Amino acid sequence: MVRFVVSPVEYDAADRAAGSILKTFLWFFVIHLSVTVLFHVADLALFGDVKPANSVGSAADKFPVWFILAVPPLLEEIAFRLPLRRRRGFVALSAAALAFIVSAPIAGTMVYEVSWPRIAVAAAAAAIFWKWGYAWTRRVDFRVWFWGVAVLFSILHMANYGSDIVGVGGWIRVLLAETARIPSALMFGYVRLRHGFGVAVVLHLINNILPFLLVSGAGV
């Protein structure tokens, strides 16, 4: 996995073997949890106080739990992992999902609130990339494409934070927190290319559900 993210390639065929997938999942969580723990230790050492909350908590007040757990991973995988195989339809769907995500702070809504203007923006983005953007993506060096998508995945999570962030120091802290997502984003990319899009979605679902189960269990 580490060798792959350093020198990524576009796999021609996915590895569907159960043992291989389980091994990948194991290494993903070992690396992901290690990075998460190291970041939180560094965050507490540098800043001390409680990290600013993102919009996930407030979204839980508006949407059912199943929606919060299932929809974000699916939307994010469509936006950031589907186009790692650079096919016209994949790139167009990714552009639509990205436009929908980016339009949220512009419209002043939560990411997962649906409105006709945001749907229209997503549809326009899909049409543009279907017609013109696909050819451009094919000219980009794959390593640049792979790493660029991972960095974009991490940075766009900053849109989940709002006006409660105080000062430049607060935004630097948020930037560091979201930058810590890059290793996980790279590994999600590996899973998508090595094992297929569906496996990447399942891993993302598990990754989001586990913290929820731990918090729910602690509250019992």
N, C-alpha and C positions, 0 to 999 in steps of 0.2 A: 504493500500500500504506500509506504513512504517513498520507495523507488519510483512508483508511478506518478505521485504528485510532483516529484522533482522533474521528471521527464514524461509528461502525459502523452498518450497516443490514443487515437480513435479506434477502439476495438471493432473488429468486423463482426464478431459473434459473441453473444453473451454466455457466460458460464452459469448454467442453471443447476449445477450439482448442489444438493442440500448441504453436504459437508463443507464445501467451499464457501457457501453463503454464511453458514453458521460461524466459520472461522473469521470471515470478514466482519460479521456483527460483533464478535468477541473483541477483535482488535480495535474496532471503532469505539466501543464503549471504554476500553482500557485507555486509549489515547484521549478521547473526549472528556472523560471524568478527570484524568490527570491534568489536562489543560484547565478545566473548570476550577479544580481545587487550587491550582497554582495561581490562577487569576484572582480568586476571592481572597487568598492570603495576601497577595500583593496589593489588592484594592484596599483591604482593611489597614495594611501597613502604611499606605500612602495617604488615605483619606480618613480612615477611622470611623466616620459616621455611616448611617444607612444609605445604601446606593439608591438613587432616584428610581421610582417605579415607572414602568412603561404602561402602555394602554391596555395590556392584556387583562389586568384586574378589572378595569372599568368595562371592558368588553364582556366579561363574565356576567355583568349585571344586565346586559341587553340581549345576550344570546344564550341558548341552552349549552350545557357542558359538552354534549356530543359535537356541537357545531364548533366550539372553540378548539376541541381536540382534533377534529377531522379536517375541517376546511383549510386552516392555515397551512398544514403540511402539504396538502394537495395543490393549493394555489402556488406555494413557494417552489414546489418541485416542477410544476409546469413552467414557472417563470425562469428558474435558474438552472435546472438540471435537464429538462427536456431538450433544450437547444444544443446541448453538448454533442449530440449527433446532429450535424448541421444539414438537416433536410428542410425543404421549403415549408412544409406544414408545421414542423416542430418550431421553426424560427418564428413563424407567424403567430402561433399560439402563445409562445413565450412573450412576444411583443405585446400581445393583448393583455396578458396577465401582468406584465411589468407596468403598462400604461394604467391599468386599473389600480395597482398598488400606489404608483406615484401620484395619481390624481386625488388620493385621499387627503393629504395635507393641503393641497391646493383648494379642494372643495370644502375643507374644514370639517371633514367627517372621519369616523374610524375607517380603517382599511377595509373592513368586511361589510360596511354598509353599502347597499346597492342602490344606485339611482340611475335614471335614464341618461343624464349627461355623462356619467362615468362609464356607462355601458357604451355610449356612442364614441367616447374617446378610445376605449379598448378596441372597438370594431375598426375605427379608423387606423389605429396603429397596426392591427393585423393586416389590413388591406395594403398599407404602405410597405410593410416588410414582405408580404407575399409578392408584391409587384417589383420592388427595388432592393429591399434590404437583404434578401437572401444571398444575392450574388456578392454583396460586400462581405458578408460573414465568411464566405468561402475563401476570401483572399487573406484573411487574418491568420497569422501563424497560430497553430493549435495551442501551443503552450501559453501564448498571450491570451487567447480566447478562454482557455480553461481557468487560468488564474484570474483573469479580469472578471469573469462571471462570479467566482468565489468571493472576490473583494467586494463586488457590487452587492451580492447577497448580504454581506456583513454590514456594509455602510448604510444600505437602505433601511435597516432595522432602526436607525436613528429616528426615522419618521414616527416610531411608536412612542416617542417622548414628546412632552408638550411644554407649556409655559411654566410648569413648576420647576424647570431646570434653572438654577440661579447662576449667572455669571459665566465667564469664560472657563473657569475651573470646573464648573458643573458639566459643561459640554465636553471638555477634555476627558473628564471621567467617563462620560457616556461613550465617547469615541473609543477609548481604550476598552471599555466593556464590549462594544460591538466588534472591535478588531479581534478580540479573543475568539470570535466565532469563525474566523477564517480557517483554522485547522479543520474544524468540523465540516465547513463548507467544501473544502478540498476533498475530504473523505466521502462526503455525500456524492461528489462528482465521480470519484472512483467507483463507488457502488453502482451509480447509474450506468457507467460505461462498461464495467466488468460484469454486472449481474442483471442489468436491465432497469427500465424506468419503474416498473411495478415494485421491484425489490427496494429501490430507493425510497419510494413512497411509504412502504411498510416500515422501513427502518426509521424514517422521519416520524411516523405515527408513534412507534414504540418510544422513541426518544422524547416525544412530547408527553406521552401518557405516563411514563415512569415517575417524573417529578410530581405529577398530579396525584398519583397513587400514594407516593411517599408522604405528601402533605396531608392527604385525606386520612391516611393511617395514623399520622402523628396527632391529628385533631380528634381522633376517636377516644 
